[in-house]
Amino acid sequence: MPTTKHWTVDLLIGETEGETHAEARLHANDDSHQLGVGRARLNPADENVPEIGDELAVARALNDLGHQLLLSAAADIQAITDERVRLLA
């Protein structure tokens, strides 16, 4: 039977002083954690649609988390192979 791993990403969204903040917290099987952060700010000339700020902040947090995972994977590969690694998204 194949091994299945379960990773969970919790998304936390809040707003402070007109800026939406989001955190993407990755919890892996080995109790390791990584955190991605994203922000969005309303342009004063734009209509206030809170869902858009949430979407932008969360997208940026997930993008940050994904970038961190790529860097972590590259560092792990480099440590094993002792060669410079360049991973493309």
N, C-alpha and C positions, 0 to 999 in steps of 0.2 A: 504494500500500500504506500502511495506517495506521501511524503511529509508535507504537511500544510502549516504555514506560519500565519499568525494573525497579528497584524499591526493595526493600530487605531490612531486616527488623527482627530483630536478635539479642536473645534474652532470656537474661539471666544471673541466676541465682538462688543465693543463699547464705544462711547462717544464722550469726548471731553473738549470743552471750549470750541465747538464747531468742527472738530477733527474726529474722524472715525478711525479707531484702532482695531486691528485684528491680530490674533495669535493663532498659529497652527502648531499644535503640540503633537508630535509623533511619539507614540509609546510602542516599543518593539517587544518581542518575546523575551529578550534578555534583560529586561528592565532598563534599557537605555532610553534616553529621551533626547529629542532635538526640537528646537523651537524656531519657527519662522515668524517674521513680523511684517505687517503691512499697514499702511496708513492711506487715508484719503481725506481731502479737504474740499469743501464746497467753494466753488468760484462764486463770489458775491453777485456776479451777473447771471448766474444760472438759477433755474428753479430748484427748490429744495425737494429732492426725492430721496428720502433716507435709504431706500433699497439699493440705489445706485452706489451710494457711499459704502454700504455694506459689501456689495459685490466687488467693488474696486479694492477695498482693504483686504478682503479675504483672498482675492486673486493674487494680490501682491504678497500676502503672507505665505500662500501655497507655493508661489514662485520662489520666494526666499528659501523655504524649506527644501524644495526640489534642488535648488542650486547647492545648498549645503550638503545634501545627500550625494550629489555628483562629486563635490570636492572630497568628501569622506571616502567614497569609493576609489577615487583616483589616488588618494594617499595610501589606502590599503593595498591597492595594486602595486604602487611604487615600492612600498615596504617589502612586498613579497618578491617582486622581480628585480629590484634594485635598478630599475630603469625609469627615465622620465616618462610620465603618463600625461596624455592630453585627451580628455573625454569631451565629446561634443554633445550638446543637448539635443 
